[in-house]
């Protein structure tokens, strides 16, 4: 096993300083969503304990739940081996998906096409 000197994610490896951030339900292990973080949103997440992302469409910080009330309270933070992906283990309050599903990954690819599933 190789030890890496980095203390956290390497935002220089991301596109425009953005790294993918995966939110996973801390209890069930279900993958809830994928969003993006920059240094500012990462620091805010660590400071507040609430998942905070960078909205690429609004070009601003986005605290998950600030408009919907569907907060993500962060329990653990992991960084992958290349320090270019963030995994947040969260306690999700309400659905994670803006479409109302528990997970943004509610469509399964089948031979017949997409099938809507919800493991909520």
Protein Blocks (a to p, Z undefined) as FASTA:
>chain_A
ZZdfbfbdcfklpghhiacdddddfklopafbdcdddfklmmmmmmnopacdddfklopa
cdehjlnopacddfbdcddfkopaccdddddehjfbfnlpabfblcccdfkbccdddfZZ
